[in-house]
Amino acid sequence: MNLLLLHPEQLVTPERARVTGRQLQHLHQIHGANTGDSLRVGLRDSTMGMGRIEHLDAHEATLAIELYEAPPAPLPLTLILALPRPKMLRRIIQSVVSMGVKHLVLVNSYRVEKSYWQTPWLQPESLAEQIALGLEQGRDTGWPTILQRNRFKPFVEDELAAITTGSRRLIAHPGSVGACPQGLDEPVSLCIGPEGGFIPYEVELIREQGFSPVHLGARILRTETFVPAVLGRLFDITNG
């Protein structure tokens, strides 16, 4: 936890916050925190700063906080991702959120098993937990939007063009002629398929919406490896 992400309901006053649950456990077990210690804090969808622990016990912690710093700029990306396997889903959400993605759409595909859409990890409270973990990792406070679209063709034909207007539209597809661009400084919309990729019909449907197929090289990577790799290349993201 590189940032203690506070929610408005945790504020006792504008200068004081109360922490319980997972965050309190992290303070005890990972930080080995003590009364008087200082740590980086941020308020959801607001500013960041420092907090000093005024009180700490097994049940709660109280912090005096001072917020004065803007969060990092969001990544100018709309990521359209075929729903991955549930055990990958949590890691991918944490990863992309920590990298600054604010617009994520989880979509269906022929190669996405129907059972994936029944996972409890798609429930709002589970997604919120993974989002919080990603923001804490990336020292960010901007809460992202995650949409779920389990009907591929209606989404592509009726929504995809509208939500990607004004951006450079790319679809990651193995065997494409064009290499993935690098170091972009413009809005991008990127479609990434499931393990095994989109089927040809799906690729063509997406291309009809103005998307250009690109590749990241000859190797076929797992989704959880490919996603951060392609985002890092597109925007020259390095671990600061």
C-alpha positions in Angstrom: 0.0 0.0 0.0 1.9 3.0 -1.3 -1.0 5.3 -0.5 -3.7 5.0 2.1 -6.8 5.7 0.0 -9.5 7.4 2.1 -13.2 7.5 1.2 -15.4 10.5 2.2 -17.3 8.5 4.8 -14.0 7.9 6.6 -13.5 11.5 7.3 -14.4 12.5 10.9 -13.6 16.2 10.0 -11.9 17.6 6.9 -8.5 17.2 8.8 -9.1 13.9 10.5 -9.9 10.3 9.3 -10.8 7.0 10.8 -9.4 3.7 9.4 -10.6 0.2 10.1 -10.8 -3.2 8.3 -8.4 -4.1 5.6 -6.5 -0.8 5.8 -6.0 -1.1 9.5 -4.8 -4.6 9.2 -2.3 -3.5 6.6 -1.0 -0.7 8.9 -0.4 -3.3 11.6 0.9 -6.3 9.6 2.7 -4.7 6.7 3.7 -1.2 7.8 4.3 -2.1 11.5 2.8 1.3 12.2 2.9 3.1 15.5 1.3 6.2 17.0 3.1 9.2 15.6 4.1 7.6 12.3 3.4 9.5 9.0 2.3 8.0 5.7 1.0 9.1 2.4 -2.8 9.5 2.1 -5.3 10.5 -0.5 -9.0 11.2 -0.7 -11.0 9.4 -3.4 -11.4 11.6 -6.4 -9.6 14.4 -4.7 -6.1 15.4 -3.5 -3.3 13.6 -1.8 -0.9 14.5 1.0 0.3 13.1 4.3 -1.4 11.6 7.4 0.0 11.3 10.9 -1.3 8.5 13.2 -2.8 10.0 16.3 -4.3 6.9 17.7 -3.9 3.2 16.8 -5.3 0.1 18.4 -6.7 -3.3 17.3 -10.0 -1.8 16.3 -9.2 1.5 14.6 -6.7 4.2 13.7 -7.2 7.9 13.7 -5.1 10.1 11.5 -4.6 13.8 11.2 -4.4 14.5 7.5 -3.2 17.3 5.2 -4.2 17.1 1.6 -2.4 19.4 -0.9 -1.2 17.5 -3.9 -3.0 16.7 -7.2 -3.1 13.0 -8.2 -1.1 11.9 -11.3 -2.7 12.5 -14.7 -4.9 9.7 -15.9 -3.8 7.6 -18.8 -5.6 8.9 -22.0 -6.9 5.4 -22.7 -10.2 3.6 -23.1 -9.4 -0.1 -22.7 -11.9 -2.6 -24.2 -11.0 -6.0 -22.8 -12.5 -9.4 -23.4 -13.5 -10.7 -20.0 -10.5 -12.8 -18.8 -10.6 -15.9 -16.6 -11.8 -14.9 -13.1 -8.5 -15.7 -11.4 -6.8 -13.3 -13.8 -9.5 -10.6 -13.6 -8.5 -9.3 -10.1 -4.8 -9.0 -11.0 -5.5 -7.3 -14.4 -7.9 -4.8 -12.8 -5.3 -3.9 -10.1 -2.6 -3.6 -12.7 -4.4 -1.4 -15.2 -5.8 0.8 -12.4 -2.3 1.3 -11.0 -1.1 2.3 -14.4 -3.7 5.1 -14.6 -6.5 3.6 -16.7 -9.8 5.3 -16.0 -12.1 3.8 -18.6 -12.3 0.0 -18.8 -15.0 -2.0 -20.6 -15.2 -5.7 -20.1 -16.8 -7.4 -23.1 -17.9 -10.7 -24.3 -16.3 -12.7 -27.1 -16.8 -16.1 -28.7 -13.8 -17.5 -26.7 -15.0 -16.1 -23.4 -16.7 -18.9 -21.4 -20.2 -18.0 -20.3 -19.4 -19.1 -16.8 -16.9 -16.2 -16.5 -19.8 -13.7 -16.3 -21.1 -15.5 -13.2 -18.0 -14.9 -11.1 -18.6 -13.0 -7.9 -15.5 -10.9 -8.8 -17.7 -8.9 -11.1 -20.0 -7.8 -8.3 -19.7 -4.1 -7.4 -18.1 -4.6 -4.0 -15.5 -7.0 -5.4 -14.6 -4.6 -8.2 -14.4 -1.7 -5.8 -11.9 -3.7 -3.6 -9.6 -4.4 -6.7 -9.9 -0.7 -7.8 -8.9 0.5 -4.3 -5.9 -1.9 -4.3 -4.8 -0.6 -7.7 -5.1 3.0 -6.7 -3.2 2.4 -3.5 -0.4 0.7 -5.5 -0.2 3.5 -8.1 -0.5 6.4 -5.6 -3.7 7.7 -7.3 -7.1 8.8 -6.1 -9.1 9.0 -9.4 -11.8 6.3 -9.3 -12.2 4.6 -12.7 -15.3 3.5 -14.5 -15.7 -0.2 -15.3 -18.5 -1.2 -17.7 -19.7 -4.7 -18.4 -21.0 -5.7 -21.8 -21.9 -9.4 -22.2 -23.4 -9.1 -25.7 -20.5 -8.5 -28.2 -22.3 -7.6 -31.4 -24.7 -5.0 -30.0 -21.9 -3.4 -28.0 -19.6 -3.1 -31.0 -22.3 -1.9 -33.4 -24.2 0.4 -31.1 -21.7 1.7 -28.5 -18.1 1.2 -29.5 -17.8 4.1 -31.9 -19.5 6.6 -29.5 -17.3 5.8 -26.5 -14.1 6.0 -28.6 -14.8 9.2 -30.5 -11.8 11.4 -30.8 -9.2 8.7 -30.1 -6.8 6.6 -32.0 -8.5 3.3 -32.4 -6.4 0.1 -32.1 -7.1 -3.6 -31.8 -4.4 -5.9 -30.6 -4.4 -8.9 -32.8 -1.6 -11.6 -33.4 -0.3 -11.7 -36.9 -1.3 -8.1 -37.8 0.9 -6.3 -40.3 1.3 -3.2 -38.2 3.5 -3.0 -35.1 2.0 -1.5 -32.0 3.0 2.2 -31.9 5.1 3.5 -29.0 5.2 6.6 -26.9 1.9 8.1 -28.0 0.7 11.5 -26.6 -2.9 11.3 -27.7 -6.1 9.6 -26.6 -6.2 5.9 -27.5 -8.8 3.3 -27.5 -7.5 -0.3 -27.4 -9.4 -3.5 -27.9 -7.7 -6.7 -26.5 -9.2 -10.1 -27.0 -9.4 -13.2 -24.9 -6.8 -16.0 -24.6 -6.5 -17.1 -28.2 -7.6 -13.7 -29.5 -10.8 -12.5 -31.1 -12.1 -14.7 -33.9 -11.9 -13.3 -37.5 -15.6 -12.3 -37.5 -15.1 -10.2 -34.3 -11.9 -8.6 -35.6 -13.7 -7.6 -38.8 -16.7 -6.1 -36.8 -14.3 -4.1 -34.7 -12.3 -2.9 -37.8 -15.6 -1.6 -39.3 -15.7 0.8 -36.3 -12.4 2.4 -37.4 -9.9 0.2 -35.4 -6.5 -0.7 -36.9 -5.0 -4.1 -36.0 -1.5 -4.0 -34.4 0.8 -6.6 -32.9 3.4 -6.6 -30.1 5.7 -9.1 -31.6 5.9 -12.8 -32.5 5.4 -14.1 -29.0 1.9 -15.0 -27.7 1.5 -13.8 -24.2 -1.0 -14.5 -21.5 -3.6 -11.7 -21.1 -2.3 -10.6 -17.6 1.2 -10.3 -19.1 0.2 -8.7 -22.4 -2.0 -6.0 -21.0 0.6 -4.1 -18.9 3.2 -4.7 -21.7 1.1 -3.1 -24.4 0.1 -0.2 -22.2 3.7 0.4 -21.2 4.7 0.5 -24.9 1.8 2.7 -26.0 2.6 5.4 -23.4 6.2 4.7 -22.4 5.2 3.9 -18.9 8.1 3.1 -16.6 8.2 2.2 -13.0 9.1 5.4 -11.2 
